[in-house]
Amino acid sequence: MENNDLIAWVKSIDSGLYQEEKNIITESFVNNGIDTNRARYLTDEEWKELIPNIGARGTVRKYISTLQLTPTDTQGQQVEQDLGSHKRKLDEYIYIHRDILLKLEKDILELQEVQLTNDIKNMNIIN
Protein backbone atom coordinates (compact mmCIF):
# COMPACT_ATOMS: atom_id res chain seq x y z
CA MET A 1 0.00 0.00 0.00
CA GLU A 2 2.29 2.70 -1.29
CA ASN A 3 -0.13 5.63 -1.07
CA ASN A 4 -2.45 5.21 1.89
CA ASP A 5 -3.89 8.48 3.15
CA LEU A 6 -5.46 6.74 6.13
CA ILE A 7 -2.14 5.39 7.38
CA ALA A 8 -0.52 8.77 6.73
CA TRP A 9 -3.19 10.41 8.90
CA VAL A 10 -2.80 7.77 11.66
CA LYS A 11 0.95 8.46 11.73
CA SER A 12 0.46 12.23 11.75
CA ILE A 13 0.27 14.47 14.80
CA ASP A 14 -3.26 15.44 13.69
CA SER A 15 -4.59 12.03 14.70
CA GLY A 16 -3.92 12.74 18.37
CA LEU A 17 -3.04 9.08 18.90
CA TYR A 18 -0.19 7.89 21.12
CA GLN A 19 2.86 6.54 19.30
CA GLU A 20 2.19 2.98 20.48
CA GLU A 21 -1.40 3.18 19.15
CA LYS A 22 -0.13 4.58 15.85
CA ASN A 23 2.26 1.64 15.48
CA ILE A 24 -0.41 -0.97 16.30
CA ILE A 25 -2.99 0.59 13.97
CA THR A 26 -0.51 1.10 11.13
CA GLU A 27 0.67 -2.50 11.35
CA SER A 28 -2.91 -3.76 11.48
CA PHE A 29 -3.97 -1.68 8.46
CA VAL A 30 -0.92 -2.69 6.41
CA ASN A 31 -1.33 -6.40 7.24
CA ASN A 32 -5.03 -6.32 6.35
CA GLY A 33 -4.86 -4.05 3.31
CA ILE A 34 -7.03 -1.36 4.87
CA ASP A 35 -7.27 2.03 3.20
CA THR A 36 -9.84 4.81 3.50
CA ASN A 37 -12.29 3.36 0.99
CA ARG A 38 -12.11 -0.15 2.43
CA ALA A 39 -12.37 1.13 6.01
CA ARG A 40 -15.79 2.64 5.23
CA TYR A 41 -17.27 -0.85 4.83
CA LEU A 42 -15.81 -2.56 7.90
CA THR A 43 -18.24 -4.08 10.38
CA ASP A 44 -18.10 -3.31 14.10
CA GLU A 45 -16.52 -6.72 14.71
CA GLU A 46 -13.83 -6.10 12.08
CA TRP A 47 -13.05 -2.74 13.67
CA LYS A 48 -12.66 -4.42 17.07
CA GLU A 49 -10.20 -6.92 15.60
CA LEU A 50 -8.19 -4.24 13.80
CA ILE A 51 -8.07 -1.72 16.67
CA PRO A 52 -8.64 -3.29 20.10
CA ASN A 53 -8.44 0.04 21.99
CA ILE A 54 -11.93 1.55 21.96
CA GLY A 55 -10.70 5.16 22.19
CA ALA A 56 -8.28 4.83 19.30
CA ARG A 57 -10.90 2.93 17.30
CA GLY A 58 -13.42 5.73 17.84
CA THR A 59 -10.88 8.36 16.82
CA VAL A 60 -10.09 6.60 13.54
CA ARG A 61 -13.75 5.89 12.75
CA LYS A 62 -14.68 9.51 13.42
CA TYR A 63 -11.92 10.69 11.08
CA ILE A 64 -13.10 8.35 8.31
CA SER A 65 -16.70 9.51 8.69
CA THR A 66 -15.62 13.10 7.95
CA LEU A 67 -14.01 12.23 4.63
CA GLN A 68 -15.77 12.37 1.29
CA LEU A 69 -15.79 9.20 -0.77
CA THR A 70 -13.30 9.50 -3.61
CA PRO A 71 -13.53 6.57 -6.02
CA THR A 72 -10.45 5.79 -8.03
CA ASP A 73 -10.38 6.63 -11.72
CA THR A 74 -10.79 2.97 -12.63
CA GLN A 75 -13.85 2.67 -10.40
CA GLY A 76 -15.36 5.74 -12.05
CA GLN A 77 -14.63 4.38 -15.52
CA GLN A 78 -16.20 1.04 -14.57
CA VAL A 79 -19.33 2.78 -13.31
CA GLU A 80 -19.57 4.76 -16.56
CA GLN A 81 -19.16 1.59 -18.62
CA ASP A 82 -21.78 -0.23 -16.57
CA LEU A 83 -24.22 2.67 -16.89
CA GLY A 84 -23.66 2.81 -20.65
CA SER A 85 -24.22 -0.93 -20.94
CA HIS A 86 -27.40 -0.79 -18.87
CA LYS A 87 -28.69 2.16 -20.90
CA ARG A 88 -28.14 0.27 -24.16
CA LYS A 89 -29.98 -2.77 -22.78
CA LEU A 90 -32.84 -0.59 -21.55
CA ASP A 91 -33.10 1.16 -24.92
CA GLU A 92 -33.15 -2.26 -26.62
CA TYR A 93 -35.92 -3.52 -24.32
CA ILE A 94 -37.95 -0.36 -24.88
CA TYR A 95 -37.60 -0.77 -28.65
CA ILE A 96 -38.56 -4.46 -28.54
CA HIS A 97 -41.52 -3.89 -26.24
CA ARG A 98 -42.70 -0.88 -28.20
CA ASP A 99 -42.88 -3.04 -31.33
CA ILE A 100 -44.75 -5.74 -29.41
CA LEU A 101 -47.17 -3.17 -28.00
CA LEU A 102 -47.82 -1.69 -31.45
CA LYS A 103 -48.46 -5.17 -32.87
CA LEU A 104 -50.85 -5.98 -30.01
CA GLU A 105 -52.73 -2.73 -30.55
CA LYS A 106 -53.04 -3.53 -34.26
CA ASP A 107 -54.27 -7.05 -33.47
CA ILE A 108 -56.84 -5.67 -31.02
CA LEU A 109 -58.14 -3.24 -33.64
CA GLU A 110 -58.42 -6.07 -36.19
CA LEU A 111 -60.27 -8.24 -33.66
CA GLN A 112 -62.61 -5.39 -32.83
CA GLU A 113 -63.28 -4.88 -36.52
CA VAL A 114 -64.02 -8.59 -37.00
CA GLN A 115 -66.27 -8.56 -33.92
CA LEU A 116 -68.12 -5.49 -35.20
CA THR A 117 -68.55 -7.10 -38.61
CA ASN A 118 -69.90 -10.27 -36.99
CA ASP A 119 -72.24 -8.23 -34.80
CA ILE A 120 -73.59 -6.41 -37.85
CA LYS A 121 -74.09 -9.71 -39.71
CA ASN A 122 -75.88 -11.19 -36.70
CA MET A 123 -78.13 -8.14 -36.47
CA ASN A 124 -79.08 -8.49 -40.14
CA ILE A 125 -79.91 -12.16 -39.66
CA ILE A 126 -82.03 -11.48 -36.60
CA ASN A 127 -83.94 -8.64 -38.24
GROMACS elastic network, one bead per residue, 0.5 to 0.9 nm:
[ bonds ]
;  ai    aj funct       b0    kb
    1     4     6  0.60572   500
    1    30     6  0.70116   500
    1    33     6  0.71407   500
    1    34     6  0.86609   500
    1    35     6  0.81958   500
    3     7     6  0.86847   500
    3     8     6  0.84170   500
    4     7     6  0.55004   500
    4     8     6  0.63142   500
    4     9     6  0.87637   500
    4    34     6  0.85451   500
    4    35     6  0.59164   500
    4    36     6  0.75685   500
    5     9     6  0.61032   500
    5    10     6  0.85997   500
    5    35     6  0.72829   500
    5    36     6  0.69980   500
    6     9     6  0.51281   500
    6    10     6  0.62169   500
    6    11     6  0.86894   500
    6    29     6  0.88636   500
    6    34     6  0.83454   500
    6    35     6  0.58332   500
    6    36     6  0.54563   500
    6    39     6  0.88998   500
    6    60     6  0.87349   500
    6    64     6  0.81074   500
    7    11     6  0.61653   500
    7    12     6  0.85301   500
    7    22     6  0.87444   500
    7    25     6  0.81981   500
    7    26     6  0.59231   500
    7    29     6  0.73865   500
    7    30     6  0.82286   500
    7    34     6  0.87037   500
    7    35     6  0.74177   500
    7    36     6  0.86349   500
    8    11     6  0.52237   500
    8    12     6  0.61801   500
    8    26     6  0.88343   500
    9    13     6  0.79510   500
    9    14     6  0.69407   500
    9    15     6  0.61794   500
   10    13     6  0.80090   500
   10    14     6  0.79405   500
   10    15     6  0.55312   500
   10    16     6  0.84244   500
   10    17     6  0.73673   500
   10    21     6  0.89028   500
   10    22     6  0.59072   500
   10    23     6  0.88231   500
   10    25     6  0.75477   500
   10    26     6  0.70715   500
   10    60     6  0.76125   500
   11    14     6  0.83794   500
   11    15     6  0.72318   500
   11    17     6  0.82302   500
   11    19     6  0.80333   500
   11    22     6  0.57574   500
   11    23     6  0.78888   500
   11    26     6  0.75279   500
   12    15     6  0.58525   500
   12    16     6  0.79529   500
   12    17     6  0.85661   500
   12    22     6  0.86983   500
   13    16     6  0.57734   500
   13    17     6  0.75434   500
   14    17     6  0.82304   500
   15    18     6  0.88174   500
   15    22     6  0.87593   500
   15    59     6  0.75812   500
   15    60     6  0.78094   500
   15    63     6  0.82837   500
   16    59     6  0.83623   500
   17    20     6  0.81914   500
   17    21     6  0.61221   500
   17    22     6  0.61630   500
   17    56     6  0.67525   500
   17    59     6  0.81393   500
   18    21     6  0.52470   500
   18    22     6  0.62216   500
   18    23     6  0.87671   500
   18    56     6  0.88427   500
   19    23     6  0.62390   500
   19    24     6  0.87192   500
   20    23     6  0.51765   500
   20    24     6  0.63101   500
   20    25     6  0.86588   500
   21    24     6  0.51364   500
   21    25     6  0.60113   500
   21    26     6  0.83388   500
   21    51     6  0.86426   500
   21    53     6  0.82101   500
   21    56     6  0.70731   500
   22    25     6  0.52601   500
   22    26     6  0.58775   500
   22    27     6  0.84272   500
   22    56     6  0.88508   500
   23    26     6  0.51880   500
   23    27     6  0.60576   500
   23    28     6  0.84814   500
   24    27     6  0.52890   500
   24    28     6  0.61048   500
   24    29     6  0.86360   500
   24    50     6  0.88025   500
   24    51     6  0.77113   500
   25    28     6  0.50168   500
   25    29     6  0.60370   500
   25    30     6  0.84967   500
   25    50     6  0.70967   500
   25    51     6  0.61974   500
   25    56     6  0.86194   500
   25    57     6  0.88938   500
   26    29     6  0.51805   500
   26    30     6  0.60683   500
   26    31     6  0.84933   500
   27    30     6  0.51952   500
   27    31     6  0.60163   500
   27    32     6  0.84921   500
   28    31     6  0.52372   500
   28    32     6  0.61080   500
   28    33     6  0.84073   500
   28    34     6  0.81500   500
   28    49     6  0.89557   500
   28    50     6  0.57923   500
   28    51     6  0.76025   500
   29    32     6  0.52047   500
   29    33     6  0.57432   500
   29    35     6  0.72366   500
   29    50     6  0.72694   500
   30    33     6  0.51961   500
   30    34     6  0.64369   500
   30    35     6  0.85359   500
   31    34     6  0.79648   500
   32    50     6  0.83567   500
   33    38     6  0.82783   500
   34    37     6  0.80662   500
   34    38     6  0.57650   500
   34    39     6  0.60054   500
   35    38     6  0.53669   500
   35    39     6  0.58965   500
   35    40     6  0.87781   500
   36    39     6  0.51241   500
   36    40     6  0.65672   500
   36    64     6  0.68069   500
   36    67     6  0.85905   500
   36    69     6  0.85444   500
   37    40     6  0.55440   500
   37    41     6  0.75635   500
   37    64     6  0.88993   500
   37    69     6  0.70343   500
   37    70     6  0.77348   500
   37    71     6  0.78026   500
   38    41     6  0.57278   500
   38    42     6  0.70278   500
   39    42     6  0.53865   500
   39    43     6  0.89841   500
   39    47     6  0.86192   500
   39    61     6  0.83674   500
   39    64     6  0.76092   500
   40    43     6  0.88136   500
   40    61     6  0.84433   500
   40    64     6  0.70215   500
   40    65     6  0.77501   500
   40    69     6  0.88948   500
   42    45     6  0.80144   500
   42    46     6  0.58264   500
   42    47     6  0.64017   500
   43    46     6  0.51334   500
   43    47     6  0.62848   500
   43    48     6  0.87107   500
   44    47     6  0.51012   500
   44    48     6  0.62978   500
   44    49     6  0.88112   500
   45    48     6  0.50734   500
   45    49     6  0.63781   500
   45    50     6  0.87366   500
   46    49     6  0.51202   500
   46    50     6  0.61846   500
   46    51     6  0.85663   500
   47    50     6  0.50888   500
   47    51     6  0.58983   500
   47    52     6  0.78146   500
   47    57     6  0.70611   500
   47    61     6  0.87088   500
   48    51     6  0.53411   500
   48    52     6  0.51641   500
   48    53     6  0.78707   500
   48    54     6  0.77511   500
   48    57     6  0.75555   500
   49    52     6  0.59901   500
   50    57     6  0.84193   500
   51    54     6  0.73189   500
   51    56     6  0.70572   500
   51    57     6  0.54722   500
   52    55     6  0.89395   500
   52    56     6  0.81623   500
   52    57     6  0.71798   500
   53    56     6  0.54938   500
   53    57     6  0.60314   500
   53    58     6  0.86202   500
   54    58     6  0.60468   500
   54    59     6  0.85924   500
   55    58     6  0.51598   500
   55    59     6  0.62585   500
   55    60     6  0.87963   500
   56    59     6  0.50348   500
   56    60     6  0.62891   500
   56    61     6  0.85936   500
   57    60     6  0.53207   500
   57    61     6  0.61271   500
   57    62     6  0.85270   500
   58    61     6  0.51051   500
   58    62     6  0.59545   500
   58    63     6  0.85200   500
   59    62     6  0.52296   500
   59    63     6  0.62833   500
   59    64     6  0.87948   500
   60    63     6  0.51108   500
   60    64     6  0.62836   500
   60    65     6  0.87012   500
   61    64     6  0.51172   500
   61    65     6  0.61926   500
   61    66     6  0.88652   500
   62    65     6  0.51458   500
   62    66     6  0.66129   500
   63    66     6  0.54129   500
   63    67     6  0.69572   500
   64    67     6  0.54319   500
   64    68     6  0.85189   500
   65    68     6  0.79861   500
   67    70     6  0.87079   500
   71    74     6  0.80126   500
   71    75     6  0.58758   500
   71    76     6  0.63601   500
   72    75     6  0.51846   500
   72    76     6  0.63463   500
   72    77     6  0.86920   500
   73    76     6  0.50707   500
   73    77     6  0.61319   500
   73    78     6  0.85622   500
   74    77     6  0.50066   500
   74    78     6  0.60644   500
   74    79     6  0.85703   500
   75    78     6  0.50607   500
   75    79     6  0.62082   500
   75    80     6  0.86664   500
   76    79     6  0.51112   500
   76    80     6  0.62485   500
   76    81     6  0.86543   500
   77    80     6  0.50658   500
   77    81     6  0.61581   500
   77    82     6  0.85717   500
   78    81     6  0.50473   500
   78    82     6  0.60664   500
   78    83     6  0.85114   500
   79    82     6  0.50645   500
   79    83     6  0.60649   500
   79    84     6  0.85170   500
   80    83     6  0.51089   500
   80    84     6  0.61011   500
   80    85     6  0.85591   500
   81    84     6  0.50822   500
   81    85     6  0.61118   500
   81    86     6  0.85833   500
   82    85     6  0.50587   500
   82    86     6  0.60961   500
   82    87     6  0.85000   500
   83    86     6  0.50970   500
   83    87     6  0.60272   500
   83    88     6  0.86023   500
   84    87     6  0.50846   500
   84    88     6  0.62375   500
   84    89     6  0.86989   500
   85    88     6  0.52158   500
   85    89     6  0.63243   500
   85    90     6  0.86466   500
   86    89     6  0.50862   500
   86    90     6  0.60624   500
   86    91     6  0.85405   500
   87    90     6  0.50140   500
   87    91     6  0.60523   500
   87    92     6  0.84928   500
   88    91     6  0.50977   500
   88    92     6  0.61274   500
   88    93     6  0.86603   500
   89    92     6  0.50054   500
   89    93     6  0.61827   500
   89    94     6  0.85814   500
   90    93     6  0.50806   500
   90    94     6  0.61065   500
   90    95     6  0.85533   500
   91    94     6  0.50775   500
   91    95     6  0.61494   500
   91    96     6  0.86261   500
   92    95     6  0.51145   500
   92    96     6  0.61484   500
   92    97     6  0.85304   500
   93    96     6  0.50650   500
   93    97     6  0.59233   500
   93    98     6  0.82461   500
   94    97     6  0.52033   500
   94    98     6  0.58218   500
   94    99     6  0.85462   500
   95    98     6  0.51223   500
   95    99     6  0.63387   500
   95   100     6  0.87407   500
   96    99     6  0.53287   500
   96   100     6  0.63772   500
   96   101     6  0.87218   500
   97   101     6  0.59716   500
   97   102     6  0.84724   500
   98   101     6  0.50267   500
   98   102     6  0.61172   500
   98   103     6  0.85693   500
   99   102     6  0.51240   500
   99   103     6  0.61744   500
   99   104     6  0.85950   500
  100   103     6  0.51076   500
  100   104     6  0.61304   500
  100   105     6  0.86079   500
  101   104     6  0.50416   500
  101   105     6  0.61301   500
  101   106     6  0.85827   500
  102   105     6  0.51025   500
  102   106     6  0.62039   500
  102   107     6  0.86288   500
  103   106     6  0.50529   500
  103   107     6  0.61347   500
  103   108     6  0.85945   500
  104   108     6  0.60892   500
  104   109     6  0.85935   500
  105   108     6  0.50754   500
  105   109     6  0.62491   500
  105   110     6  0.86741   500
  106   109     6  0.51459   500
  106   110     6  0.62513   500
  106   111     6  0.86515   500
  107   110     6  0.50547   500
  107   111     6  0.61155   500
  107   112     6  0.85279   500
  108   111     6  0.50334   500
  108   112     6  0.60500   500
  108   113     6  0.85038   500
  109   112     6  0.50265   500
  109   113     6  0.61176   500
  109   114     6  0.86344   500
  110   113     6  0.50185   500
  110   114     6  0.62053   500
  110   115     6  0.85483   500
  111   114     6  0.50360   500
  111   115     6  0.60198   500
  111   116     6  0.84569   500
  112   116     6  0.59959   500
  112   117     6  0.84636   500
  113   116     6  0.50492   500
  113   117     6  0.60842   500
  113   118     6  0.85480   500
  114   117     6  0.50293   500
  114   118     6  0.61108   500
  114   119     6  0.85133   500
  115   118     6  0.50518   500
  115   119     6  0.60418   500
  115   120     6  0.85776   500
  116   120     6  0.61527   500
  116   121     6  0.85958   500
  117   120     6  0.51455   500
  117   121     6  0.62294   500
  117   122     6  0.86140   500
  118   121     6  0.50257   500
  118   122     6  0.60583   500
  118   123     6  0.85148   500
  119   122     6  0.50554   500
  119   123     6  0.61202   500
  119   124     6  0.86741   500
  120   123     6  0.50485   500
  120   124     6  0.62945   500
  120   125     6  0.87334   500
  121   124     6  0.51521   500
  121   125     6  0.63143   500
  121   126     6  0.87066   500
  122   125     6  0.50981   500
  122   126     6  0.61553   500
  122   127     6  0.85941   500
  123   126     6  0.51358   500
  123   127     6  0.61002   500
  124   127     6  0.52248   500
